[in-house]
């Protein structure tokens, strides 16, 4: 399926989209505040970067010989690196951290700093996921390979019957895949699909950039700790893998309950490539919020518990999502459009697990 063959309706049966955009625009204008990061967001960025960097420099310089203490520092780094991806890099690569796009580009490359690829991520996330949320064959977030079935339109295999059990263990492998083979395979795939033109970059230079950034990543995060840490080299390698497993698990369990849920839809285009609903309503039907009352949780996950608001307004810094969510919920209710929300993160995870079980045991799964 090619992206240029899939089309959203240009008009809608109601003016939900225009009304919502007007209300959100008025919210910022009447309060004379910017839709970008504010001072609190900058402080938050410093705090999250510190959670990652301070343990790293302690490992290199403190001469700690107890492996358990060093492991604890690597675990904190895993939490910090996930926070960088959720709270800083994410906004920056959407262009919503700063009105200065050079700042966004610089902070967006923090993804390379923690082992990923900003260029690949923009194509997978900004373009394919946000553009075609939960559309089979387009949204790569619901296509992790044959081992998991995250869409009712994907062929069900016998192994999927147990994915609600083993899937949680696989979630931790996400960033380990980034730092080894996935980014290279993804870059090649995007070249073959002609998507690299959207980045105005050549495959050759992007490949060079990827190789250099991976070399830098392995150099500072694996080679230097092996050389300067006071624990054995093989322990450092194990701690490196554990850190990435924690990072990958956190990132995945935050993103997956936003879309792979019993309440979300998996729309398919008709024979001519037309989707039923316009883009904004499509986002509401394929997305779910969770834990809207927990400010501490929302602080750490970069407001991505307000996933509906993020999908509707990816150009707004997440620091504003809590206030914007009230406008979205009220407007959706006014126009009779579903607004999916889970009361807390635990309930969201439980319902995500139930959806994994349904997808693994039934060929046809519909939203309820």
C-alpha positions in Angstrom: 0.0 0.0 0.0 1.4 3.4 -1.0 0.8 6.6 1.0 -0.2 8.6 -2.1 -3.1 6.2 -2.8 -4.7 6.8 0.6 -6.9 9.9 0.9 -8.9 11.5 3.7 -12.2 13.3 2.8 -11.6 17.0 2.3 -14.8 17.9 4.0 -16.7 16.5 7.0 -20.4 16.2 7.9 -19.8 18.8 10.7 -17.5 21.6 11.5 -15.9 19.9 14.5 -12.3 20.5 13.2 -12.7 24.2 12.5 -14.5 24.8 15.8 -11.9 22.9 17.8 -8.9 24.6 16.1 -10.6 28.0 16.8 -11.1 27.2 20.4 -7.5 26.1 20.9 -6.1 29.1 19.0 -8.2 31.4 21.2 -6.9 29.7 24.3 -3.4 30.7 23.5 -4.3 34.1 22.1 -6.5 35.3 25.0 -3.9 34.2 27.6 -1.0 35.7 25.5 1.1 32.5 25.8 3.2 30.7 23.3 2.3 27.2 22.0 6.0 26.3 22.4 8.0 25.4 25.5 7.9 27.7 28.5 10.3 28.2 31.4 9.0 25.1 33.2 9.6 23.0 30.1 13.2 24.2 30.0 13.7 23.3 33.7 12.1 20.0 33.0 14.5 19.3 30.1 17.5 20.1 32.3 16.2 17.8 35.0 15.6 14.9 32.7 19.0 15.3 31.0 20.6 15.3 34.4 18.9 12.0 35.3 20.7 10.5 32.3 24.0 12.3 32.4 24.9 12.5 36.1 24.9 8.7 36.7 26.9 8.3 33.5 29.7 10.6 34.8 29.6 9.0 38.2 30.1 5.6 36.6 33.2 7.0 34.7 34.8 9.0 37.5 33.7 7.8 41.0 35.6 4.5 40.9 32.7 2.5 42.3 33.6 -1.1 42.5 30.4 -2.6 43.8 28.6 -4.0 40.7 25.2 -3.6 42.3 25.7 0.1 42.9 26.9 0.6 39.3 23.9 -1.4 38.0 21.7 1.0 40.0 23.3 3.9 38.1 22.7 2.2 34.8 19.1 1.7 35.7 18.7 5.3 36.5 20.2 6.1 33.1 17.6 3.9 31.4 14.9 5.9 33.1 16.5 9.1 32.1 17.1 8.1 28.5 13.5 7.1 28.1 12.6 10.5 29.6 14.7 12.2 27.0 12.9 10.4 24.2 9.4 11.0 25.7 9.8 14.6 26.9 12.4 16.4 24.9 13.3 14.7 21.6 9.7 14.0 20.9 8.5 17.6 20.9 11.7 18.8 19.2 11.2 16.4 16.2 7.6 17.6 15.9 8.9 21.2 15.7 6.9 22.1 18.8 9.7 22.6 21.4 10.8 25.9 20.1 9.7 28.4 17.4 13.4 28.4 16.4 13.7 25.3 14.2 17.5 25.2 14.7 16.8 24.5 18.4 14.3 21.9 17.4 16.8 20.2 15.1 19.5 20.2 17.8 17.3 18.8 20.5 15.8 16.4 18.0 19.2 14.8 17.5 19.2 13.8 21.1 17.6 10.7 19.7 20.9 9.9 18.0 22.6 10.7 21.3 20.6 7.9 23.0 21.1 5.4 20.1 18.3 6.1 17.6 18.0 8.0 14.3 16.1 11.3 14.2 15.7 11.1 10.4 14.1 7.6 10.5 12.0 8.5 13.5 10.5 11.5 11.8 9.5 9.4 8.8 8.1 6.5 10.9 6.4 8.6 13.6 5.6 12.0 12.2 4.7 11.0 8.7 3.5 7.3 8.7 2.2 7.0 12.2 0.6 10.4 12.6 -0.5 10.5 9.0 -2.1 7.1 8.9 -2.7 6.1 12.5 -3.7 2.4 12.9 -4.0 1.9 9.1 -2.6 -1.5 8.2 0.3 -1.4 5.8 1.1 2.2 6.6 1.5 2.7 10.4 4.7 0.9 11.3 3.9 1.2 15.0 1.3 -1.6 14.6 3.7 -3.7 12.5 6.5 -5.0 14.8 7.0 -8.1 12.6 5.5 -11.6 12.5 6.0 -12.3 16.2 3.3 -9.8 17.3 -0.2 -9.1 15.9 -1.2 -5.6 16.7 -3.8 -5.1 14.0 -7.0 -7.2 13.3 -6.1 -6.9 9.6 -2.8 -8.7 10.0 -2.7 -12.5 9.5 -3.1 -14.3 12.8 -0.6 -17.0 13.5 -0.7 -19.8 16.2 2.1 -18.1 18.2 -0.1 -15.0 18.6 -2.4 -16.9 21.0 0.2 -16.2 23.7 1.3 -12.7 22.8 -0.5 -11.2 25.7 2.1 -13.0 27.8 5.3 -12.9 25.9 4.6 -9.5 24.3 5.5 -7.7 27.5 9.0 -9.2 27.4 9.5 -8.3 23.8 8.7 -4.7 24.4 12.0 -4.1 26.2 13.9 -5.0 23.0 12.7 -2.0 21.1 15.7 0.3 21.5 18.2 -2.6 21.4 16.8 -3.1 17.9 17.4 0.6 17.2 21.0 0.5 18.2 21.9 -2.6 16.2 20.1 -3.4 13.0 16.7 -1.7 12.7 17.8 1.8 11.8 19.9 0.5 8.9 17.1 -1.7 7.6 14.6 1.2 8.0 16.7 3.7 6.2 17.1 1.3 3.3 13.3 0.6 3.2 12.5 4.3 3.2 14.9 4.9 0.3 13.1 2.1 -1.7 9.7 3.7 -0.9 10.9 7.1 -2.0 10.3 8.7 1.4 13.8 10.1 1.9 12.9 13.0 -0.5 10.7 14.3 2.4 13.9 14.9 4.4 15.7 16.6 1.4 18.7 14.4 2.1 20.5 11.8 0.0 20.6 8.1 1.1 24.4 8.2 0.9 24.8 11.1 3.4 22.1 9.8 5.7 23.8 6.4 5.8 27.1 8.1 6.6 25.4 10.2 9.3 23.9 7.0 10.7 27.2 5.2 10.8 29.0 8.1 12.5 26.2 8.6 15.1 26.2 4.9 16.0 30.0 4.9 16.3 29.8 8.0 18.6 27.0 6.3 20.6 28.9 3.1 21.2 32.0 5.0 21.9 30.7 7.2 24.7 28.2 4.8 26.2 30.0 1.4 25.9 33.7 1.8 25.2 34.3 4.6 27.7 32.5 2.9 30.6 34.4 -0.3 29.7 37.7 1.6 29.9 37.0 3.9 32.9 34.4 2.1 35.0 35.8 0.2 38.0 33.7 -2.9 37.3 34.6 -5.8 34.9 34.1 -5.1 31.2 31.6 -7.9 30.8 29.5 -6.4 33.7 29.5 -3.1 31.8 28.2 -4.9 28.7 25.4 -6.5 30.7 24.5 -3.2 32.4 24.4 -1.5 28.9 21.9 -4.1 27.7 19.8 -3.8 30.9 19.7 0.0 30.5 18.4 -0.4 27.0 15.9 -3.0 28.0 14.5 -0.6 30.6 14.5 2.3 28.1 12.7 0.2 25.5 10.1 -1.2 27.9 9.2 2.3 29.2 8.9 3.8 25.7 6.8 0.9 24.4 4.3 0.7 27.3 3.7 4.4 27.1 3.0 4.4 23.3 1.2 1.1 22.8 -1.8 1.7 25.2 -2.5 4.9 23.2 -3.5 3.0 20.1 -3.7 -0.8 20.6 -6.8 -0.8 22.8 -10.3 -2.4 22.8 -11.8 1.1 22.2 -9.7 2.1 19.2 -10.5 1.5 15.5 -8.4 0.2 12.7 -9.8 1.9 9.6 -9.2 0.5 6.1 -9.5 2.6 2.9 -12.0 1.5 0.3 -11.1 0.2 -3.1 -10.2 3.6 -4.3 -8.0 4.4 -1.3 -10.5 6.7 0.5 -10.8 6.6 4.3 -14.2 7.1 5.8 -13.4 10.1 8.2 -11.4 13.2 7.9 -8.0 13.3 9.4 -9.0 14.8 12.8 -11.9 12.5 13.5 -9.7 9.6 12.4 -7.2 10.5 15.1 -10.0 10.5 17.8 -11.2 7.1 16.7 -7.8 5.5 16.6 -6.3 7.0 19.8 -6.8 6.9 23.5 -5.8 9.1 26.5 -4.9 7.7 29.9 -4.2 8.8 33.4 -5.3 12.4 32.8 -5.3 13.4 36.5 -1.7 12.3 37.3 0.6 15.4 36.9 3.7 13.6 38.0 3.2 10.8 35.5 2.3 13.2 32.8 5.5 15.2 33.6 7.7 12.2 33.0 6.0 10.8 29.9 6.1 14.1 28.1 2.3 14.6 28.2 1.9 11.5 26.0 -0.9 10.3 28.3 -2.8 13.0 26.4 -2.2 11.2 23.1 -5.4 12.4 21.5 -4.3 16.0 22.0 -0.9 15.2 20.8 -2.2 13.7 17.6 -4.6 16.6 16.9 -2.0 19.2 17.8 1.5 17.8 17.3 2.7 21.4 16.8 1.9 22.3 20.4 4.4 21.6 23.1 3.2 18.9 25.5 3.5 21.2 28.5 0.1 22.6 27.4 -1.8 19.4 26.7 -3.6 19.2 30.1 -5.4 22.5 29.5 -6.0 21.8 25.8 -7.5 18.4 26.7 -10.5 20.0 28.3 -11.3 21.8 25.1 -10.9 18.7 23.0 -13.1 16.6 25.3 -15.8 19.2 25.5 -15.8 19.8 21.7 -15.9 16.1 20.9 -18.8 15.6 23.3 -20.6 18.5 21.7 -20.3 16.9 18.2 -21.0 13.3 19.3 -17.5 12.1 18.6 -16.0 9.4 20.9 -13.2 10.6 23.2 -11.5 7.5 24.5 -9.8 7.8 27.9 -8.6 5.4 30.6 -8.7 6.6 34.2 -5.1 5.6 35.0 -2.1 4.0 33.5 -2.6 0.6 35.2 -6.1 0.3 33.7 -4.7 1.3 30.3 -2.1 -1.4 30.6 -4.7 -4.0 31.6 -6.9 -3.1 28.6 -3.9 -3.1 26.3 -3.2 -6.6 27.5 -6.8 -7.6 26.9 -6.5 -6.2 23.3 -3.3 -8.3 22.8 -5.2 -11.4 23.9 -8.2 -10.7 21.6 -5.9 -10.0 18.6 -4.0 -13.2 19.3 -7.1 -15.4 19.6 -9.7 -14.0 17.1 -9.4 -13.1 13.5 -12.0 -10.3 13.7 -11.7 -7.7 16.5 -13.9 -4.6 16.6 -13.8 -1.6 18.9 -16.1 -1.6 21.9 
